């Protein structure tokens, strides 16, 4: 079966947790898939010019034009983003806005099956910290709702604050390690979080992938 499921990652980090989590969901669909890394594309933000109203094609000549064609043709997608400054990253948000060209009059994304992956260095539901994962999840869910797409759910992955790798995480007065984990936290005590080390997340990825397959092949949305 050659039904295509697009995996799209907004993370610029090579082989990041976001990348690997999106790929894991794709694997469990059992369908033909394609993985796209937005940092490898040249993609401007939407200009809000409405030049796409009559044609459903963006007038900006960059890599988002062929990407919109792929997205339109795909039966389903897995969109992965992360949470710098406690909201959805710029590349993922730019991708979402550039798909606006498919909306006018025809609603070309209506009924498309989708799921999302959110990677955050901010441990969810920690008192005193921003609700980063909740904010990003809501942004993608609202976009899908406004486009009439079918949202099968979100997987939240605990990622890594950049301070772990910058070389100054233990002594910098602005260290995100200490902000997130307390004044006594160090690079060594926090360590590197890897998506694959969390058995519950692997199960969630499997369940999301299988749900996408059922939704596409059998028309089952739950």
N, C-alpha and C positions, 0 to 999 in steps of 0.2 A: 504494500500500500504506500503510495507516494504523497500522502497528505503532508504538507510542509508546516512545521512548527518553528517559528523564529525565536531564537534566544538572543536577547539584546542586553548588553551590559554597559552601564554608564561609568564603570570604574576605569580609571586610567592606569592602574597598577597591573603589571604583567602577571597573568595567571593568579589573579586576586581571589579572595574568598568569594566575592560576588560572582566572578567568572565561573569558578568551580561549582558554586551552588546552582547557578543557572544551568550549567551543563549537566549537572546531576538530575535536575528536573527533566530536562530534555531527554536524557537517556531512558527514563522510565515511561516516556510516552509510547515507545515502541514504534514511532512514526518517523518519517523522513524529517530531519531537522537541519537547521543552519544557525550557526552562532555568529553574531555580529558584535564587534567591540567599537563603541562609538568614538573612542579616542583615536582610532585609526582612520576616521573619516573627517572630511572638511565640511563643517555644517554650521551655518549661521543661525542665529535666533530668528524666529518669525518676525517679519517687518510690519505685520498688521495692515498690509496695504490693500487687501481684498482683491489682489490680482488673480486669485485662484477661483473666484466665484463661478465663472462661466465654464471653466474647463476642468475643475478639480485637480489642477496641476499647479504647483508652486512656481512662481516666476523667478525665484532665486536659483541661479545656476551653480549648484554645488552637489555634494554627495547625498543630501537629503532627498533629492528628486528621485533617483533610482531606489533609494531606501523606501520611499513612500509607495512605489510600485510593488516592491517585495512585500511590504506590510499589507497592502490591499489584497494581494494574491494569497497570502498565508491564511490557513484555516484557524490558526491559534498562535499564541505567543507567550513567552515568559520574559518579563521586563525586570532587569536587575538594576538597582540604584543604591547609593550610599548616602550618608547624612553629614556632610560638612556643615558646620554652624547649625546643626540640629534641624535641618530640613533637607529636602531632596536636592541632590547635586545638579549642577548646571547642565551637564551633557544630557542626562536623562530628561530633565525638564525641557530642554531645547528639542529633543526628539519628540516628546509629546506634543509640544506646540506646533512643530512643523508638520505633524500629521493632520493639522487643522484643514489643510487643503482638500482632504477627502470627505469633509463634512457636508459641504454646501449642497442643498437641494436633495441630493441622492442619499446621504448618510451611508457612505460606502463602508464604514466600519461597524455599522449596526449589526449586532448578533455575533460579532467576532469573539472567540473564546480567549480568555487571558488569565494569567496569574502573575504574581510578582515576587521578587526577592528583595528584601531591604537589609543591607549590612550597616550596622551602627557600632561605633566604639562606645556609645553611651548606654550602659546597661539598662534595659527597659525597666520601667516602674521603680526606679531608684529615687527615694525621697530627696528633693533638693536639686535634681538634675532635670534638664529639659526632656519632654516626651518626644525625642527625636524620631524613634521608630514609628510611633503613633502618627506623628505629623506627616512623615513621608508616605506611610501606608495610606493615610487619608487623601493625600494629593493624587496618588495613582488611582485610588478607588473613585474619587470624584471625577477625574478625567474619563475613566471608563464609563461611569454612569452618564456623563454628559454626551458621550458618543454612542450610547446605546449598546455598549459591549457587555459581555457576560463575564463577571469577575468570579473566578473559582477560589480566590484566596491569596494570602500573602504568607511567606515564610520569612521570619526575622532571624538574621544571623548576627551573632556578636563578633564584631571585627576588632581592628587594632587602631588605636590612636597613633597618628604619625610620630609622636614624641618617642615612641618605643624605638624607632630606627634612626632618629635624627642625630644621635650622639650626645645630646644634652638633656635627655629625659629625666635624669636624676637630680640635676643641679639648677635647671632653668626655673626662674621664678614664675614663668607662664606655663609650666609643664602641664599638659593635659592628663598625664598619669596621676598627678596629685589631685587635680580637680575631680577626676572621675573616681579615684580609689582611696583618697585620703592622703594627709601630709606625710605619712610614713611609707607610702607606696614607692616602689622602685621598679626599674625595668625588669629586674630579675624576679621580683615578687609577682608582678602582673603576668609576665611571659607572653608569648605569641599565641593568639587564638587561631585555631585552624578549624574550618568548617567540618572537616571529615572526622574530627575527634569527638563530635557530639552525635551520639547514636540517635537521639530523638530527632535531630535535624535531618539526618539521613532518612529516617522513616517519613518525616514530613515531605521531603523531596520526592520520595517514592510515591507517596499518596497524591501529591499534586500532579505528578507526571501521569499517574494512572487516571486521575480525574479528568485531565485534559484529553487523554485518549478516549475515555468513555463519552465525554461531551462531543468530541469530533466524530467518532465512529458510530456511536449509538444514539447521539442526541440527548444524552443524559446530563443534566446540568448540576446535579447534586451527587 
